[in-house]
């Protein structure tokens, strides 16, 4: 969900009430609840947040807008991110000079080129950041940690 003040990332899991709120001015990230999302927010589906990047014009949020199933590991689906959106935290570019606007445009083009290269994979239920060998040799406590905590 997008408002002039914040980005709201809502999970699609059944029963999930928490919403990630990203302030577009302070860049502060907090947890809130669905009822805090204003009805005026523009809503669109995404499949994940790749991250943020700071360019000349300010901070941008990179989100996954398309995905393709490429396989499974032990019953866990592995997805390939196939399309992305780069969303500006800033509402306007009026604060930039012509040279800064041109530089920012070049950096956005370079970023779009990198994102168009194959190789962005993810899973919402399986840890792709560790090898199978390492996962087999970890402690039970590590196995019980959420993917975020790992």
N, C-alpha and C positions, 0 to 999 in steps of 0.2 A: 504494500500500500504506500502511495506517495502523497505527501502533503508539502506545502511550501516550507514547513518547519522541520519535518522528519520523514525518514524512511521507516516503515514498519514491516518486519519480516515475520510472517505468521506460518507456523508449522501446520502441515496438513494431516498430522497424525490424529486419530480419533482420541478425543478427550484432552488434547493439548490445549491449554488455555494461555500459556505464556507466549508473549510476542516480543521479539527483539526490536527495540526502538533505537534508531540512530539519529541523533540531532544533527541537522544539516549545517548548523552554525558552529557549535562547540565541538562537533564530531564525537561527543560522548555517546557511549553505547550502554544501554540499560535494558533490563527486563521489565515488561509491563504486561497488561492483560488485554484481551480482545476488545473489551468494552471501552478502552482508552483510544481506540482508532476512530478518528472523526468520520462521520458518514460522508463527508465531502472528499475523502481520500480517493485518489485514482488507484484502482486495483488491477493488478495483472499477475499472471502466474509466472513463477520462476522455479527452478529446480535446485538452486543452491547459490551461495555467496562465495565467489572466488576470493574476494578480498578488496582492499582499497589501495589506491595509488595517488600520490600527490604529484600533480603536474603544474605548469605555469599558472593556470587559471584557478587552481585549488585542488581539493580532494575529489576523487571520483570513486564510486562504488561499482565494482564489476560483478555482475550477476550472470548465472547460467540460465539461458532462456530456452534452449533445446538440448535434448539428450537422446542417446541411442543405447539400447542394451547391447553389450558386447560379449557378455558371458556370465558365468557364475563360478564362485569358489565356495565349496562346501555349502551350497544352497543360498549363498549370499550373492545378490545381483551386483554386477559391476557395470557401471555406466560410463559412456564416453560423452563428455560435454562437447556439443557440436555448434552451439551458437551462444553468443554473449551480448549483453548490453553494458555500456559504460555510462553510468548515471552521474551527472555533476551534482555535487553538494550545493554549488552556487546557483542562484536563481537567474543571474544575469552575468554577462561578460563585459559590462560597461566600465568596469574598473581596470580593464587591460588596455595597453597601447596597441597600435596596429602591429608592431613587431612582436609583442607578447601574444597577440591573437594568432599570428602566423606560426610562431614557435609552438603554441599549444596545439594548433591544428596538425602540425608535423608530428608531435609526440603522440597525439591520438591516432594518427594514421599508423605510426610504428607499433603502437599497442594493439591496434586491430589486426595488423599483420602477424604479430606474435600469437594472438589468440586464434588466428585462422590456421595455424600449424597444428597438425594432429599431435595428440599426446596428453590431453587433459582428461584423466580418468578419475572416477570417484565411486564410493559406495557409502550408503547411509547406515549400513549394518556391519561392515567388515573393515578391519584396519589395513589399508593399503600402504601405510607408511612404514611398516615393518615386514621383513621377509618371513616366510612360513617357518624357516628354521629358527629365527629369533623368537617368534611367537610361541613355538613349541617349547622353548627353553626359558620362558618367563614364569614368574611366580603366579600363584592363584590370585593374589591381590591385584596384580597388574591386569590379569584377564578379566577381573570384575570391574575394573575402572571403565568409565564411559570413553568413547572415542575422543571426545573433547579433552578429557583429563589426560589421556595418553599423549 
